[in-house]
Amino acid sequence: MTAALTEQDFRLEADRALEQAQRALLPLADAEEFEVELQNGVLQVIFEEPTEAKFVVSPNAPVRQVWVSALSRSFKLSWDGAASVFMLDGESLDTLIERLAREHLGSTAG
């Protein structure tokens, strides 16, 4: 069951989750030469290869979710109190973003 977070707790956990996602992506970003930027509470993953693309990961406080816009789709992750992470269908934010990055990198242009 998802535990409800206060707005303050949500902001703290969302900031922590985005910082963790950034750290988790850095080795892949270094190896595959894409950018991972965390500014003003928004995480951006910016690709130039194989095609230009940008993923945007941002907290949505009113609904207490972290939203990911990537690969022309939207993913809305909710807080899982038992696991202490934002999850969607059993997949954590870190895992989701890395999987999406790998999907983009593996895609063929054309």
GROMACS elastic network, one bead per residue, 0.5 to 0.9 nm:
[ bonds ]
;  ai    aj funct       b0    kb
    1    80     6  0.72481   500
    1    81     6  0.74763   500
    1    82     6  0.77305   500
    2    78     6  0.76779   500
    2    79     6  0.62253   500
    2    80     6  0.50638   500
    2    81     6  0.56573   500
    2    82     6  0.76879   500
    3    79     6  0.70792   500
    3    80     6  0.66640   500
    3    81     6  0.51131   500
    3    82     6  0.80520   500
    4    10     6  0.88272   500
    4    64     6  0.81876   500
    4    79     6  0.77464   500
    4    81     6  0.80534   500
    5     8     6  0.78664   500
    5     9     6  0.56945   500
    5    10     6  0.54943   500
    5    64     6  0.72539   500
    5    79     6  0.79338   500
    5    81     6  0.87988   500
    6     9     6  0.51147   500
    6    10     6  0.59514   500
    6    11     6  0.85679   500
    6    64     6  0.85115   500
    7    11     6  0.61858   500
    7    12     6  0.86809   500
    7    61     6  0.65223   500
    7    62     6  0.79462   500
    7    64     6  0.74265   500
    8    11     6  0.51995   500
    8    12     6  0.63370   500
    8    13     6  0.86902   500
    9    12     6  0.50916   500
    9    13     6  0.60565   500
    9    14     6  0.83742   500
   10    13     6  0.51583   500
   10    14     6  0.58418   500
   10    15     6  0.84069   500
   10    59     6  0.85910   500
   10    61     6  0.69661   500
   10    64     6  0.62740   500
   10    65     6  0.83131   500
   10    79     6  0.84495   500
   11    14     6  0.51006   500
   11    15     6  0.60450   500
   11    16     6  0.84969   500
   11    59     6  0.76502   500
   11    61     6  0.71406   500
   11    64     6  0.85672   500
   12    15     6  0.52610   500
   12    16     6  0.61974   500
   12    17     6  0.86109   500
   13    17     6  0.59876   500
   13    18     6  0.85900   500
   13    79     6  0.87586   500
   13    84     6  0.85605   500
   13    85     6  0.80434   500
   13    86     6  0.86430   500
   14    18     6  0.61351   500
   14    19     6  0.85384   500
   14    41     6  0.84063   500
   14    58     6  0.83527   500
   14    59     6  0.61602   500
   14    64     6  0.88604   500
   14    65     6  0.82945   500
   14    66     6  0.69528   500
   14    85     6  0.89750   500
   14    86     6  0.80948   500
   15    18     6  0.52594   500
   15    19     6  0.61785   500
   15    20     6  0.85658   500
   15    41     6  0.64751   500
   15    42     6  0.87540   500
   15    59     6  0.81586   500
   16    19     6  0.51742   500
   16    20     6  0.61085   500
   16    21     6  0.85722   500
   17    20     6  0.50627   500
   17    21     6  0.60540   500
   17    22     6  0.85629   500
   17    66     6  0.89928   500
   17    85     6  0.71795   500
   17    86     6  0.74360   500
   17    93     6  0.73933   500
   17    94     6  0.79895   500
   18    22     6  0.61211   500
   18    23     6  0.86549   500
   18    38     6  0.76348   500
   18    41     6  0.77441   500
   18    42     6  0.76332   500
   18    43     6  0.64121   500
   18    57     6  0.76617   500
   18    58     6  0.81237   500
   18    59     6  0.87630   500
   18    66     6  0.89884   500
   18    93     6  0.82951   500
   18    94     6  0.84695   500
   19    22     6  0.51039   500
   19    23     6  0.63104   500
   19    24     6  0.86384   500
   19    38     6  0.74271   500
   19    43     6  0.82589   500
   20    23     6  0.51046   500
   20    24     6  0.60705   500
   20    25     6  0.86135   500
   20    94     6  0.72847   500
   21    24     6  0.50218   500
   21    25     6  0.61615   500
   21    26     6  0.87165   500
   21    43     6  0.85075   500
   21    93     6  0.68562   500
   21    95     6  0.84094   500
   21    97     6  0.75344   500
   21    98     6  0.84757   500
   22    25     6  0.52476   500
   22    26     6  0.62842   500
   22    36     6  0.64739   500
   22    37     6  0.75045   500
   22    38     6  0.72276   500
   22    43     6  0.73425   500
   22    44     6  0.89708   500
   22    45     6  0.88547   500
   22    94     6  0.82491   500
   23    26     6  0.53868   500
   23    27     6  0.79876   500
   24    27     6  0.70627   500
   24    28     6  0.81679   500
   24    94     6  0.66189   500
   24    95     6  0.88186   500
   24    98     6  0.80216   500
   25    28     6  0.54859   500
   25    29     6  0.60114   500
   25    30     6  0.86406   500
   25    36     6  0.74169   500
   25    94     6  0.78024   500
   25    97     6  0.79857   500
   25    98     6  0.64414   500
   25   101     6  0.87940   500
   26    30     6  0.59888   500
   26    31     6  0.84994   500
   26    35     6  0.84263   500
   26    36     6  0.70228   500
   27    30     6  0.51741   500
   27    31     6  0.62138   500
   27    32     6  0.85848   500
   28    31     6  0.50485   500
   28    32     6  0.59030   500
   28    33     6  0.79721   500
   28    34     6  0.83087   500
   28    98     6  0.82019   500
   28   101     6  0.87638   500
   28   102     6  0.87567   500
   29    32     6  0.52067   500
   29    33     6  0.52932   500
   29    35     6  0.62305   500
   29    36     6  0.69954   500
   29    45     6  0.88329   500
   30    33     6  0.51780   500
   30    34     6  0.69124   500
   30    35     6  0.81989   500
   31    34     6  0.83309   500
   32    49     6  0.87326   500
   32   105     6  0.80462   500
   33    47     6  0.79676   500
   33    48     6  0.84719   500
   33    49     6  0.83287   500
   34    45     6  0.72990   500
   34    46     6  0.59160   500
   34    47     6  0.50337   500
   34    48     6  0.68926   500
   34    49     6  0.78503   500
   35    44     6  0.78912   500
   35    45     6  0.56959   500
   35    46     6  0.50266   500
   35    47     6  0.66224   500
   35    48     6  0.89221   500
   36    43     6  0.71620   500
   36    44     6  0.57941   500
   36    46     6  0.64459   500
   37    42     6  0.81169   500
   37    43     6  0.56797   500
   37    44     6  0.51831   500
   37    45     6  0.64972   500
   37    46     6  0.81158   500
   38    41     6  0.65717   500
   38    42     6  0.56313   500
   38    44     6  0.63515   500
   38    45     6  0.88673   500
   39    42     6  0.54717   500
   39    43     6  0.65568   500
   39    44     6  0.81883   500
   40    43     6  0.84429   500
   41    57     6  0.89006   500
   41    58     6  0.68694   500
   41    59     6  0.75231   500
   42    56     6  0.70525   500
   42    57     6  0.58397   500
   42    59     6  0.74090   500
   43    55     6  0.80795   500
   43    56     6  0.59163   500
   43    58     6  0.64773   500
   44    54     6  0.66945   500
   44    55     6  0.55726   500
   44    57     6  0.62957   500
   44    58     6  0.87348   500
   45    53     6  0.81927   500
   45    54     6  0.55507   500
   45    56     6  0.66134   500
   45    57     6  0.83672   500
   45   101     6  0.82910   500
   46    52     6  0.75906   500
   46    53     6  0.59978   500
   46    55     6  0.65342   500
   46    56     6  0.87980   500
   47    50     6  0.76796   500
   47    51     6  0.69561   500
   47    52     6  0.52612   500
   47    53     6  0.50997   500
   47    54     6  0.61755   500
   47    55     6  0.85680   500
   47   101     6  0.89335   500
   47   104     6  0.86832   500
   47   105     6  0.85525   500
   48    51     6  0.55859   500
   48    53     6  0.66780   500
   48    54     6  0.88803   500
   49    52     6  0.59592   500
   49    53     6  0.82007   500
   49   104     6  0.88151   500
   49   105     6  0.71922   500
   50    53     6  0.89529   500
   50   104     6  0.76913   500
   50   105     6  0.61936   500
   50   106     6  0.80491   500
   50   107     6  0.72296   500
   50   108     6  0.68934   500
   50   109     6  0.63654   500
   51   104     6  0.82851   500
   51   105     6  0.84497   500
   51   107     6  0.86293   500
   51   108     6  0.83597   500
   51   109     6  0.64032   500
   53    70     6  0.83122   500
   53    71     6  0.79117   500
   53   104     6  0.84046   500
   54    69     6  0.83894   500
   54    70     6  0.69923   500
   54    71     6  0.83673   500
   55    68     6  0.70614   500
   55    69     6  0.55676   500
   55    71     6  0.74830   500
   55    97     6  0.86364   500
   55   100     6  0.89706   500
   55   101     6  0.85834   500
   56    67     6  0.80160   500
   56    68     6  0.57226   500
   56    69     6  0.51737   500
   56    70     6  0.67545   500
   57    66     6  0.69400   500
   57    67     6  0.56797   500
   57    69     6  0.64502   500
   57    70     6  0.85528   500
   57    97     6  0.88363   500
   58    65     6  0.86786   500
   58    66     6  0.56636   500
   58    67     6  0.53795   500
   58    68     6  0.65829   500
   58    69     6  0.86471   500
   59    64     6  0.74450   500
   59    65     6  0.60552   500
   59    67     6  0.60826   500
   59    68     6  0.88201   500
   60    63     6  0.59842   500
   60    64     6  0.58110   500
   60    65     6  0.53060   500
   60    66     6  0.57706   500
   60    67     6  0.67152   500
   61    65     6  0.66191   500
   61    66     6  0.82296   500
   62    65     6  0.80814   500
   63    66     6  0.88707   500
   63    78     6  0.88153   500
   64    77     6  0.88642   500
   64    78     6  0.68775   500
   64    79     6  0.75070   500
   65    76     6  0.62369   500
   65    77     6  0.54180   500
   65    79     6  0.68617   500
   65    86     6  0.76641   500
   66    75     6  0.82396   500
   66    76     6  0.59067   500
   66    77     6  0.51649   500
   66    78     6  0.66766   500
   66    79     6  0.84320   500
   66    86     6  0.71306   500
   66    87     6  0.89607   500
   66    93     6  0.83896   500
   67    74     6  0.69668   500
   67    75     6  0.56517   500
   67    77     6  0.62124   500
   67    78     6  0.89353   500
   68    73     6  0.81485   500
   68    74     6  0.56810   500
   68    76     6  0.64409   500
   68    77     6  0.79754   500
   68    93     6  0.88106   500
   68    97     6  0.81511   500
   69    72     6  0.69330   500
   69    73     6  0.57898   500
   69    75     6  0.64245   500
   69    76     6  0.88856   500
   70    73     6  0.54180   500
   70    74     6  0.64422   500
   70    75     6  0.79624   500
   70    97     6  0.85991   500
   70   100     6  0.72638   500
   70   101     6  0.87156   500
   71    74     6  0.82750   500
   71   100     6  0.75130   500
   71   103     6  0.87408   500
   71   104     6  0.73097   500
   75    88     6  0.76695   500
   76    87     6  0.84430   500
   76    88     6  0.68660   500
   77    86     6  0.54900   500
   77    89     6  0.85543   500
   77    91     6  0.89144   500
   77    92     6  0.81349   500
   77    93     6  0.72861   500
   78    85     6  0.83140   500
   78    86     6  0.51501   500
   78    87     6  0.55267   500
   78    88     6  0.66013   500
   79    82     6  0.89674   500
   79    83     6  0.85780   500
   79    84     6  0.70728   500
   79    85     6  0.58686   500
   79    87     6  0.62751   500
   79    88     6  0.89221   500
   80    83     6  0.55200   500
   80    84     6  0.55717   500
   80    85     6  0.55180   500
   80    86     6  0.57738   500
   80    87     6  0.62758   500
   81    85     6  0.70390   500
   81    86     6  0.85930   500
   82    85     6  0.81970   500
   83    86     6  0.83610   500
   83    87     6  0.87908   500
   85    92     6  0.64636   500
   85    93     6  0.74470   500
   86    91     6  0.84117   500
   86    92     6  0.57998   500
   86    93     6  0.58040   500
   86    94     6  0.89465   500
   87    90     6  0.58552   500
   87    91     6  0.52862   500
   87    93     6  0.60034   500
   87    96     6  0.86646   500
   88    91     6  0.52566   500
   88    92     6  0.65746   500
   88    93     6  0.77585   500
   88    96     6  0.83328   500
   89    92     6  0.85050   500
   91    94     6  0.82727   500
   91    95     6  0.62147   500
   91    96     6  0.60952   500
   92    95     6  0.52647   500
   92    96     6  0.60351   500
   92    97     6  0.86211   500
   93    96     6  0.51204   500
   93    97     6  0.61324   500
   93    98     6  0.85428   500
   94    97     6  0.54565   500
   94    98     6  0.62201   500
   94    99     6  0.85802   500
   95    98     6  0.52579   500
   95    99     6  0.60297   500
   95   100     6  0.85644   500
   96    99     6  0.51532   500
   96   100     6  0.61411   500
   96   101     6  0.85759   500
   97   100     6  0.51022   500
   97   101     6  0.60740   500
   97   102     6  0.85663   500
   98   101     6  0.50347   500
   98   102     6  0.61447   500
   98   103     6  0.85483   500
   99   102     6  0.51230   500
   99   103     6  0.61348   500
   99   104     6  0.86764   500
  100   104     6  0.61985   500
  100   105     6  0.85808   500
  101   104     6  0.51241   500
  101   105     6  0.61325   500
  101   106     6  0.84920   500
  102   106     6  0.59376   500
  102   107     6  0.84628   500
  103   106     6  0.51021   500
  103   107     6  0.60961   500
  104   107     6  0.51422   500
  104   108     6  0.84253   500
  105   108     6  0.80935   500
